[in-house]
Amino acid sequence: MIERCEPLTNIFDCIHHFWEHPRTQKILAVLILLTYLLALAGIEANREGLLPEWMARLTPTSHFQAIQLAFTLILGMELMELILSISGSLSKSLGKQFEVMALILLRDAFKQLSHLPEPVSITDPQPLLLIASSGAGALIIFICLGFYHRLRAHQNYISDPLEQMRYVMSKKLMALGLVLLFAGIALRDAVIFFHSGEDSAFFETIYTVLIFADIALVLISQRFMPSFHAVFRNSAFVIGTLLMRLSLSTPWPWNFAASIFAALYVLGVTWATTCFGSTHMKRTVPRA
């Protein structure tokens, strides 16, 4: 039955190819730079009282908000790449999750700058502590990502090419649905912001959706890879991503601790399944 959905998977392939194309990435990078510069100009104009009332209501007065906006857009790009990577291997998608988590911590560090006065005057050490902890957390996750890429190894649990194709198509269909949700939620939150100026917690909403997508991914993989080792590996990886995503809604310092623990946990699972998994799979292969 899933073969009938091939036109939808072709649509996903077109979206994936367009997004990953070097020209698209360059255009997006230029757009983010222009947005950052325009945000700085708009904030300065608002401070000087040059904006109309409706625009002044939506424009902040701190230049540091432009930095937060730029990194928010970069995080949005990485989040889209995370969704698109679902169609690939689970280990590759998990590596992208490491990257997104590191960018989230960096974004939190720059977010603290918006609370500083202009010109900068440090009277409360709390923002410095938060910036330092977020930067340190991002660095630790970056290091964990390097070890993760060294440890991870391709493990083929599906030997039937037809089943492999169906498995990939299932993931592409789910990723296409997430892309549409991503665009729909972004459009809805943009409309709400321009009408009321309220922040609709876009990233928190997307990560809540991704939690349910993770559970669906485990159930899909169990359909095609029912062996204990495969189910354990996939479920344990999803636990790691859940810990990373749940850390977004926890206050400091628990968000810092939870994200670091999640990264170390994923490293442990990767080492264990790579070290013992190959032995387990060799023992299950019948002798000729």
N, C-alpha and C positions, 0 to 999 in steps of 0.2 A: 504493500500500500504506500509506503514512504517514497517509492520510486515516482509516484504521481506528483510529488511535490518538487520534482527536479527544477521546474521553472522558477520556483521561489528560491531555491539554492543558487540558481544562476544569477538572480537579482543580488543575492548576498555577495556572490563572488565579484560582481561588478562594483558594488559598494566598497568591498574590501580592497580591490585593486586600485580604485580611485583614491581611497584614503591613504594607502601605503605608497602611492606614486611619489617620487622625489619632488616633482613639480608642485603637487598639492601641499606637501610638507613645507616647501619654501614659501608658498603663498600664505599659508597659515602663520608661519613665523613672522612674515612681514606685516600681516594684519594685526598680530598681537603687539608688535613694536609700535605701529601707528596708533593702536588703541591706547597704549600706555602714554604716548606723547600727547594725544588728544585729551586723555583724562587729566594729565598734568595741566594742560592749558585750560580745560574746563573748570578745574578746581581753583586755579588762580583767578579766572574770570568771576567765579562765584564769590571768592574772598573780596574781590573789588566791587561787587554788586552790579556786575555787567550782564548777568543772565536774567531772562524773564522769570517770573515768579514760579511757574510750573516746572521749569528746568532747575531753578535754584533749590526747589524742594527735594529734587531727586539727586542733586549733586553734593557730595561731601565737601567739607572745608579743609580737610587735612590732606596734604600732598602724599602722605604715606599710603593713603587709600588707593592711589594709582598703582603702587607696587603690589598691593594685595590683589587688585583687579587683574594685573598681568599674570601673576602666578595662579590665580583662579582659572584663567583661560588655559594656561599650560596644563593645569590639572585636568580640565575638561577634555583636552586633547588626549592625554594619557588614559583617561577613563574610557574614551571611545576606543582606543587601541586595546585596552583590556577586554572590552566587550567583543571586539573583532577577533581577539586571540582565542576566544572560547572554541572556535571552530578547529583550532589546532590541537596539539597534545596538551594534556592537563598540566604537565610539568612546565611547558612553555608559558601557559596561561598563569601559572603560579609565579613564575619569574617576573612577569609583567605586574602581578600584584605587589611584589616587592618594590618595584619601581614606583608604582602609584603611592604606596604607603610612605616611601621616603619623601616624595614630593608633597604629600599631605603634611608631614612634619615640618618641612621647609616652609610651606605655606603658613602653617601656624606660627612659625618664627617671625615671618614678615608681617603676619596679622597683628602681632604685638606692637609693631612700630606705629600702627594707627592710633594707639593710645598715648603716644608720646606727644608733648607739646611742640610747637614750632616758634622759635628755634629750639633745638633739642636741649632739654634740661632734665637730668636724671635726679629725682628726689626720692623715688621709691625703687628699691632694687628688684622688686618683683618682676617687672617686665624683662630685666636682664636675665634673671634666673629662668624664666620661661623660654626666652630665646635660646639660651645656652643649652637647656635640656632638649628642646626640639631639634636644635642643630646636632647635638650629640646623638640623639635617637636616629636621625636621618643618616648620620655617618655609620652607626653600628649596623643599620639595615643595609646600607650600601656594601659594607664589608661582608655581611651575611650573604648578600646576593652574589658576590664574587665566589665565595665558597660553594654556594648552591650550584652555580654553573659548572664548577669543577667536579662536584659530586654526582650530579644527576646523570643518568644514563638512559638511553632509549630501551624500553621494555615492551615488546610486542606480545600482547595477551590475546590478540585476535588473529588466527591463522587463515581464516576463510576470507578471500578478497571481497566477496559479496557482502559478508557481514561487516567488514571494515568500511565498505562504501556506505552502508546503511547507518553505521555509527557516526561517520563523519557528516552525513546528510542530516541526521538528527541534531547534531550540535550546531550545524549551520542554520537550521530552522529556528532553534532557540536563540541563537545570536542575532538573527534577523529580527525576531520579536523584541529583543532587548534594544536593538538599534532604534526601532520605531518608538519604543517606550522612552528611550533617552531623548529623542527629538521632541516627542509630545510633552514630556515633563519640562524640558527646557523652554519650549514655546509657552506653556502655561505659566511657568514661573516668571518669564519675561513680561508677559501681559500683566500679571499681578503686580510686578515691581513698577512698571510704568504707570499703572493706575493708582497705586496706593503707596509705593515706595517701600513696601514691606519685603523682608527677606524670607523666602519660602523654604529655606533649608534644602536646596536642590541636591547637594551631594549626599546628605543624610537620606533623602528619599531614594536616590539611585542605589545607594548601598543597601537599603532595606530590600529593594527589589532584587538585588544581586544575591542576597542571602537565600531567598526562595529559589533563585536560579541555581545556586550551588546545590541545594537539596535535589532539585530536578536533575541536575547533571549526575549526581551520585546514583539516582534511580535509573537513569538512562544507561550509564556505564555498567550497572549491575545486570541489565538486560543482555548486554553483549559480552561482558567479562564477569561471569559468575564465580570465578575461582576465589578462594579465601584471600590469597595474596593481593589480587587486583582490587577486591572490595576493600580490604584493609588500607591499601595504599591510597586509593581514591578518597575514601572516607576520612582518613587522617589528614590528607592535604586540604580537604574542605574544612576540617576543624581549624587548621591553621589560618585559612582565609577568613573564617568566621571570627576568630579572635582578633584579627587585624581590623575587620570592619566594625565589630562591637566596641573596639577601643576608641572609635571616633566619638561615641556618645558618652564616654566616661570622663570625669574631671581629672585635672592634673593632680598628682603625678601618676595616677593609675593608667591613664591613656598611654603615657610613656612606657610604663612597666609592661602593660599588656602587649603593646606592639613589639617590644623587644623580645618578650617571652614567645610570642607567636613566630617571630623570625627564627629564634633558636629551636623552637619545636619543629618547624618545617625542616630545618637543617638536620635535626635528629631523625625525623621520619625518612628523609632522603637518604641519609647514610645507612639506616637500618634496612630499608627496602632494596637499596642497591647492593649492599654487602651480603645480606642473607637471601634476598629475593632470587638472585641468579642461581644460588645453590638449590633453593627450593624448586625452581622451575626445572633445573636439570634432573632432579630426582623424580619429577613427575613425568618425564619423557620416557615412554616405553622403549625398552631395548629391542633391537632388531633380532 
